[in-house]
Amino acid sequence: MMALVRKDLRLELRTRETIVAMVLFAIVMLAILQFGFGTRDDDLTRFVGGLMWVTLAFTAVLGVGRSYVAEREQRVLDGLLVSPVPRTVMLGAKAIAIFLYMTAVEVVVIPLVGIFFVKGPYWDAIGWIAIAAVLANTCIALSGTLFSGLALFTRARDLIFPVLFLPALVPVVIAGAGATHAVAGGPHDMSEWRGYCLFLLAYAILFSLVCVATYDAVFDD
Amino acid sequence: MVTARGLVHAYGERRAVDGVDLGLVPGERVALAGPNGAGKSTLLRLLATLLRAQSGSLEVLGEQIPGGTRAARAGIGYLAHDPLVYLDLTARQNLELYGDLYGIADRDARIAELLDRVGLPGRAEDTVRTFSRGMAQRLALARMLLHRPRLLLLDEPHASLDARGAALLDDELGRAAADGRAAIIVTHEVERVARVADRLVVLRAGRVVLDEPTAGLDPMSVRRRYEEAAE
């Protein structure tokens, strides 16, 4: 599995296409949201979870949608599929790469959200937000890998992928926003934060089971 | 090495492979020919386990497909129209990746040997994007041979190989027979492949219409036999 992860990271380091595009997209989106909401309301602290996770969800669509571009080029996917590597290992490797891309984006986005939108205590909540982000990234990586794999074999893959993936992100946005809201901009409500994190954990477990059960069929049929 | 009985694969209503029977014994090299759309590449993808047959039975390298697919894949070498390598990785990085996927114990030594054999030792650290088509296909040849496959499945290999690559491939096919490995070569260049193939199988509309040995036939006679069967 690590050989496949290393390959994805090498490709990204060489081309710098996906992460750079994702980070720029997220910054632009945050700026647009700031212009869109900030002119009407000085204090957007109560919306901070939603603003952050809607931004991350759309950034994920952009990045995950590109996750098999290198495999499509020159039909490299055939070379991987004809090897004896289990499909679930391929899934796991791709999911780890997506997880790392999302983490790189969040390293920029989470502090920026504090600067753009929060009036009140925020920086002491970064650690709790980061833990929620790790769980949310796991959900994004697993569901994203599955749906981008499904869309890979369709002619209108660029249209079908967001249609499949965005609904799967709705629970992640709800729980991510809830967990962020529970700790950002005021006293920490740890019980609420814990509840949302447990939901994200359950969602990640559910999707990992779905992926293991279906991934062979996605690539073999 | 390969036993196919009544293989069927359809794209929608159209049967690309329609009840194909095919056998292949160790050391045998089969030229698989036919007009465009005859089902050659689909049949090769079925044998490579890249497609699943909708009916019929298939055994590859002693493994029933789909049950023993993973074990069979470990012994298959597949060369396609495209080189199946990452353009933004170097030649060596591509081979290292495939070496790891196949769990090759002497990976680095094997890579050095193959890069030398395909004439790319000086380009090992260059990205494939900088390669000519012929060079990329020679790298693909190295990729295919990396794990010492027992069954070679080649889809029109001479179409994109340069002269050096084509000579290497013919040499490899000669060695394959001596080593007891088997090969299926999809081709339009019947005369050329006739020199290295032991049998000619012709497909038309997804069905085998000719399956006969090429021994004793000169390339032009093979071409005539092909044209009679394919028309």
Chai-1 contact restraints between the chains, C-beta under 6 A:
chainA,res_idxA,chainB,res_idxB,connection_type,confidence,min_distance_angstrom,max_distance_angstrom,comment,restraint_id
A,A3,B,L97,contact,1.0,0.0,6.0,A-B,restraint_1
A,A3,B,D100,contact,1.0,0.0,6.0,A-B,restraint_2
A,K7,B,L97,contact,1.0,0.0,6.0,A-B,restraint_3
A,L11,B,D88,contact,1.0,0.0,6.0,A-B,restraint_4
A,R14,B,D88,contact,1.0,0.0,6.0,A-B,restraint_5
A,T15,B,D88,contact,1.0,0.0,6.0,A-B,restraint_6
A,A70,B,Y86,contact,1.0,0.0,6.0,A-B,restraint_7
A,Q74,B,D82,contact,1.0,0.0,6.0,A-B,restraint_8
A,Q74,B,P83,contact,1.0,0.0,6.0,A-B,restraint_9
A,R75,B,D82,contact,1.0,0.0,6.0,A-B,restraint_10
A,V76,B,L84,contact,1.0,0.0,6.0,A-B,restraint_11
A,V76,B,Y86,contact,1.0,0.0,6.0,A-B,restraint_12
A,D78,B,L50,contact,1.0,0.0,6.0,A-B,restraint_13
A,D78,B,L84,contact,1.0,0.0,6.0,A-B,restraint_14
A,G79,B,L84,contact,1.0,0.0,6.0,A-B,restraint_15
A,L81,B,L50,contact,1.0,0.0,6.0,A-B,restraint_16
A,V82,B,A48,contact,1.0,0.0,6.0,A-B,restraint_17
A,V82,B,L50,contact,1.0,0.0,6.0,A-B,restraint_18
A,V82,B,Y78,contact,1.0,0.0,6.0,A-B,restraint_19
A,S83,B,L101,contact,1.0,0.0,6.0,A-B,restraint_20
A,P84,B,R70,contact,1.0,0.0,6.0,A-B,restraint_21
A,P84,B,R73,contact,1.0,0.0,6.0,A-B,restraint_22
A,P84,B,A74,contact,1.0,0.0,6.0,A-B,restraint_23
A,V85,B,L101,contact,1.0,0.0,6.0,A-B,restraint_24
A,D220,B,R52,contact,1.0,0.0,6.0,A-B,restraint_25
